[in-house]
Structures are given as C-alpha cells and as structure tokens.
Amino acid sequence: MALAGSIAAGTGASRSTWLGVLCGAGAGAFWGLVFLAPELVRAFSPLELTIGRYACYGAMSAVLLVPRWKTVRAHMSRAAWIALVWLALAGNTVYFILLANAVHIGGIAMTSIIVGFLPVTVTVVGSRDHGAVPLAKLAPSLLLCAAGVLCIGWQAIAAPGETSLANRVIGLACAFGALASWSAFAIGNSRWLARLDAVSAHDWNLLLGVVTGLQSLVLIPVALWQADAVRTSSQWSSFLIVSLAVALLASIAGNALWNRMSRLLPLTLVGQMILFETLFALIYALIWEHRLPTLFEVAAFVLLITAVLTCLAAHRKPAAADDLVPLGEGGAH
C-alpha cells in the first residue's frame, strides 16, 4: 500500500509536468508558423506584417474579453497594467520588429543562432530562483541546446556572405536585441502569471493582446510614411488572411498554451520549451522547400530533443520519505 501511494503521488506530478511539456510543444508548433508568414506575403514589409498581425490579435482579444471584462478588470492592479504594457512591447511589438529586421539584414542563419539561445538565457536566470534546480544539473541540457542551435545555422554561416561589415553589425545588434527582449518577456510573464492567481492564463493572454493591438496602431503612421509600393487587391487579401491566421494561431492559441505551460513548469524548464519553436520552424521550412533535412539539421533535431529530455530528467525529484503514505491514510480525496 505504501508503494501504491508513492506511485500515485509520483504519477500526479508527472502528469502535471507532461501536460506542461505538451502545452509548450503546442505553443512551439503554432509559433513556428510565424516564420512562414513573410514568405507568404513578400510584398509587405516586416513592419506592415507586425501591424497586421498584432492589430488582428488585439481585435480578436477584445471581442473574446468583452463577456468577462468587468470580472477581469476587478482583479487588475495598476502595477499589473504597467506590466502588460512592457510585456507587450518586449514579447510582441519590439521583439517581432527586431527579429524581422535581423533576418532582413543579417540573414536567417545568424538570427536563428543568436535568438536560438533563448532557452539558455531563460534557464540560467531561472536557476537563481528559490528552490530551482542547480545550474550544474542543467549544464548538460544547456550544452546540448547550444550545440543543436549551432547545427541549424552552421552551413549558412560557413557559406560566403555578401553583406557589408556595417550591415552585419546592425543585424547582429538587432538579433541580440531580440534575444534580450524576448528573454525579458519570458521571465517577466512567467512571474506575473504566478503572482496573479485570480486572472486565468487565457484572460492574461487576451489582455496582452488588447495592449499589443493598441501599440500596433501607433506604428501605422510610420508604415504609411515608409510605404513606397502599390499593392493589388489580391495581395491585400493575402495579407489580411495571413495576418488573421497568424493572430489566431500564433498569438491567441500559441500564447494561451504558453501561459498555461508557464503555470505548470518551473522557469528553468520553461526556457527549454522555447526549443519547440525552433524545431517546428525547421520542419515547416523543410516542407515549404520540398526537401529532406541535411546531416546538420538531423543532428540539430537529435540534439534539441535530447536537450529537452535531459532537462526533464534534471527536474525529476526522488520521492521523499513523507510521501510514502498508504492510499487510505492522509491525503486521499
């Protein structure tokens, strides 16, 4: 009976962890679609795509939030609203603009390598939290993660480039800016979700969407000033469809899954879940380009998946002596 109680207790923890991992994988699957968006609407600039995506995200969020607005607002403090503003900037508006410009100037390979270190930065910061898994136990997972990210962009980095040194520096700065911006978002968002028990992860995502949508409207004059091309009605139709699809799948569904995961997993494990976005982006790229993965890409798949599994193993806790209680004694529901 004691053994059965121990297994039951362990199974409950395992279910919570695996549910968090599945939510993280689902978020990565939706977020990976974002990398296809620029290819589908090449007639539009990264800034215009940013505005389209987040304006749709904001509008959808506002509609979904209306029925619960009074209840949600009652639980929102002034500090929480301020947090939403900077989280929307760090995780959505500023991050996406920096990322798009880094890709445009420095290329996908360089950007993916630098931004791909998000799991490392978030995990290192999370390891300083009270009760977190020590960094030494996470070192194998972090090294595997770094090796996997390097494999993804190695071939393109090794190829001769035509970009000038000045542009490389600017692209590098944008990529590091995107890395810092989303790292700040992942850490801050996770901690605010833990602090606001009365606000659901879904409602928090909708509030974030409304704030991001308002921020995107401020960028419209800049986009109009930069616009120098006339688009056809079919191009505008494609732009609207892609913006709506990315807003619904990546921003609404993907963010909701990410927030759910952030409440189920510790920050040291949350960081590793970002790897799923990299994996799915690579899968979608292979499908889009109608080709099989190269040797380096296969190595990246293996290394990144192993990194997640290694991180999960590092978070496993042995059953404490106090947990070895028969099912019929204390704690049974």
N, C-alpha and C positions, 0 to 999 in steps of 0.2 A: 504493500500500500504506500509505503514511503517513496518507493521508486516511481510508482504511478503518479504521485503528487508532484515529484520532481520533474517528470516528463511533461506533465500538464502545464506547470509553470514555465518550463523552457519553451514549450510549443507556443504559448501565448506571446512571449517576447519575440519568438521567431516570426510569427505571423505579422506582428507589427512592423518588424524590420523589412520583411519581404514585401509587404504592402507598400512601404515607403520606397523600396527599390523599384517596384513595378510602376509607381507613380512617377518616379524620376525617369525611368525608361520611356514612359508615355510622353512626358514633357519633352524629352530629347527628340522623340520621333516627330512631334509637331514642330518643334523649334528648327529641326533640320530642314524643314520645307522652306524656311526663310531664305536659304542660300540659293534656291531655285528662282525666287521672285525676280531678281534683277535680270535673269536670262529670259524670263517670260515677257518682260516689259522694258526692253533695252532702249526704247525711245524716250524713256523718262529718267531723270537724274536721281541719284541716291536721296537727295533732299526731298524731291517730289514724292518718291516712294515712301519715305519716312512720314511725310504729312498724310498721304493717302492711307497708309496702314494704321496710324495712330488716331486719325480723325474717325475712321470706321470703328476702331477699338473703343474710343470714347463714346461714340453714339450708341453702339451696342450695349456698353456697360451702363449708360444712363437709362436706357429702356428697361434693362433687366433689374436695375436697382430701384426703380420707382415704387414697386409694391412694398419694399422693406425700408424705404428711405428714413421714415420717422424713427423706426426702431434702431437702425444702424447709427443714425446721427446722434442719438441719445448716448451712445457708448463711445463717441469720438471726442477726445480732448483736443485742446489747441496744439499740444505737442504732437499728437498723432497726425493732425492735418499738416503740420510743418514737415513731419517725417514723410508723408505721402508726396509732398512737393519735391523733396530732394531725391526720394527713391524713384519717382517717375523720371526725373532728369537723369539720374545715374544709371538706372536699369533699362530705360527705354530711349528717350529722346537723344541725350548726349551720346550714349553708347552706340546706338544704331548709326548716327551720323559719323562718329569717329571710325566705326568699323567699315562702313561703306567707303569712306574716303581712303582708309588704309588699303583696302582692296584695290580701289581705283588707282592709287599712286604706287603702292609697293607690291601689289600682286596678292593673289590668294594664298600662295605658299608661305610667304613671310608673315602675313597676317594670321594665318591659321596656327603657325608655330608659336607666335607670341601670345595670342589670345587663348590658345590651347593650354597654356599654363595656368588658366583659371583654377582648375582643381587643386593645383599645388598651393597657390596663394591663399585660397579659402581654407584649405585643410590646415595649413601652417598656422593661420590666425585662430582657427577653431581649436587647435591643440592647446591653446593657452587658457581656454575656458575651464572653470572649476569642474573637476571630475572627468575631464576629457581624456581620451586615450593618449598616452605619451607619444611625442613626436618620433621617438626611437622605434616604436612599434609600427608606426605608419611609414617609416622610411622606405621599406621595400615597395609598397604601393606607389609612393611618390616617384621613386626611380623608374618603375615600370611605366607610369603615366608619362613622365618626361621622355622616355625612350620611344613610346608609341607616338607621341605628338611629333617628335623629330623625324620619325619614319615617314609620316604623312607628307611632310613638305621637303624631304631631303632631295628627291630627284629634281624638283623645280628649282630649289636653291642652288644645286650644283650646276644647273644649266646657265650659260652666259646670259646676262641681262643687258637690256638696252636703256635702262633708266639711269638718269644722271645722279651724281652723288647727292646733290641738294634735294632732289625728289625722294631719294632713298631715305634721307634723314627725316624729311617731313612725314613720309609714310610710316617710318619706324616710330616717330613720335605719336602719330595717330593710333597706331596699334597698341603701344604701351598705354596711351590714354584710355583706350577701350578696355584694356585689361584692368587698369586701376578702377575705372568707372563701374564695371560690372562686378568686380570683386567687392567694392564698397556696397553695391546693391545687394548681392547675395548674403553678405554678412549682416547688414542692417535690416534687411527684410526678414531674415530668419529670426533675429532677436525681437523685432516688433511683433511678429506673429506669436512668439512665445509670451509676450507681455500682454497682448490683447485677447484675453480668454473669451470675452463677451462678443467679439466680432469674428465671424466664421472666415475661414481661408478664402472661400468663394466671394464673400462680400468685400473682403480686403482687396481682392483682385479687381472687383468691379470699381471700387473707389479709386484704385490706382489707375484704372482705365479712364475714368472721367477726368482725373487730373492730367493724365498724359494727353488726352484729347484736347483739353484746353491749351496745353503747351504747344501742341502741333498747330493750332490756329494762329499762334503768334508768328510762326515761321512762314505763313502764306505770303506776306508781302516780300520776304526775301526770295522765295521761289519765283514769284511773279517778276521780280527785278532781274533775276538771273535767266529767266526763260528766253530762249533765242530760236526756238523752232516751232513750226506749226504742225500739230498732230491731226491725224484723220479721226473720224468718228469711230472707226473700228479699233484704233489704238487707244482711244479714251475708254471704250467699252472693255477692252482687255485690262486696262489699268484699274478700272473700277472692280472688275471681277477678282483680279489678283489681290487688290487691297482688302476687299471684303473677305476673301478666303484666308489670307494671312492673319487678318484681325481675328476672325472666328477661330481658326485652328491653332495658331501660334500664341496669340495674345489672350484670348478667352479660355480656350481649352487647355493649352500648354501651361499658361501661368497658374490656372486653377490646380492642375496636377502638381506643379512645382510647389505651390503653397501648402498643399495637403502633405506632400513629402517632407517639407521643411518642419512640419509639426510632429512628424513621426520619427525623424532621424536626427542624431546629433550633428553639429556643424562640421565636425571632422569627416563625417560620412556624406553630408550634403555636398561638399566640394567635389567628391568623386563622381557624383551623379551627373555633373556637367559633361562628363566624358561621353554620355549617350548622345548628346547633340552632335559631337564630333563624329561619332560612329555613324549615325543616321545621315548626316550631311554627306559623308563619304559614300554611303550606299546609294543615296539619291543621285549623287554625281555620276556614279558608275552606270546607273540605269539611264540617266539623261544622255550620257555619252556613248551608250550601247557598247560597253566593253567590259572585260574581266579585270579584276584588280591585279596590280603589279605585285612583284615579290615584296617590295617595301610596304605596300598597302595591306597585304596579307599579314605581314609582320606587325603592322600597326593594330590591326583587328585583334590579333592574339595578345599583344602587349596590353592594350587598353582594357580588354575584357578580364585579363589576368589581374590587372591593377585593381579593378572593382572587386573581384573575388578576394584578393589579398586584403583589401581594406575591410571587407565584410568579416573576414576571419579575425582581423585585429580587434574588431569590436565585439567578438563573442566573449561572453562572460561566463566563467565556471559557476555552477550552481553553488550558492552559499549553504552552509550547514543549516541555517534557519529556514531555508526554502524546502528542505527535505521533510515535508509535513504530510501525513496521510490525507487523502482527499476528504475524509469525513471529519477532519479536525481543523478548526480555524481557517477562515478564508474561503470556504466553499460557498457558492452562490446558489 
